[in-house]
């Protein structure tokens, strides 16, 4: 059972880092409007977006972006990151006991 918890822990930790990469890509796109990754960066960006988009789209349906005037606050990334952190903590308890 502990071996399964370790595997799940490692997978969640990798997904945590992919979510951080998604945050970095989104900030880069926000700060530089013409930002387009090229070469190997494009392959990495496509991988990051293809792994993180499905759960974020699901969360956007459950928790729609909050409209504030002409802007909208999207909490899907924050909620997904919080869920991943909670799951990492739970699995860490699973293989420590």
N, C-alpha and C positions, 0 to 999 in steps of 0.2 A: 504494500500500500504506500509505503514511503517513497518507493521508486517512482510510482505514478505521480505523487505529489511533487517530486523534484522535476519531472518532465513538464508537468503543467506549469510549475513555477518558472522554469526557464522559458517556456513559450510565452507566458504572460509578460515576462521581463523583456523579451525581444519585441513583443507588441507594444510595450511601453516606449521603447526607443523608436519604434516606427512612428508612434503618435507624436513624439518629440520632433522627429524629422518632418512630419506633416505640419506641425506648428511652425517650424523654421521656413518651410516652403511657402506657407500662407503669409507669413510676415514679409518674406522677400517679395512676393507678388504684390503685397499691399504697399510696400515702400518704393518699389521700382515697377511701375506700371508695365513697362515693356520687357519684363523679365521672362525669358524663355530658356529653359535648360537645354543644353546641346550635348551630343555625344553620350558618354556613359552617364552623365548627370540626368539626361532625359530618361534613360532606362531606369535609373534609381527612382526618379520622381514618379514615373508611371507605376512602378511597383508599389511605392508608398501610397499613392492615391488609390490604386486598385484594391489594396488590402484594407484601407481605412474608410473608403467611401460607403460600402454597404451598411456597416453598423451606424455610421453617422447619418445616413439617409433615413434609417429606421428611427433613430432618435429624433430627427427633425420632424417626422410625422407625429411622434408622440408629444414632443415639446417643440411647438413651432417657434421660429424666431420672433423675438419681441420687437415690435415696431416702436421707434422713438423718432417722431417726425419723419424725416426723409431717410433715416438709417434704420437698420435692423440689427439687433444683437442675437447672435446664434450661439446657443449654449450647448450644442451637441458635442463639440470637442471636449468641453469642460466636464460634462456629465460622463462621457465615455472614459476620459482619463481618470476620473474619480472612481468609476466602476472597476477599471483595471487595477488601480492602486489597492482598492478594497479586496479584490480577488487575489492579488499578490500577497497581501497580509494574511488572508485566510489560508492560502496554500502553504505559506511559510510556517504557520502554526501547525499545519497538517504533518509536515515532515520533521518538525522539531520535537514533537511529543513521541 
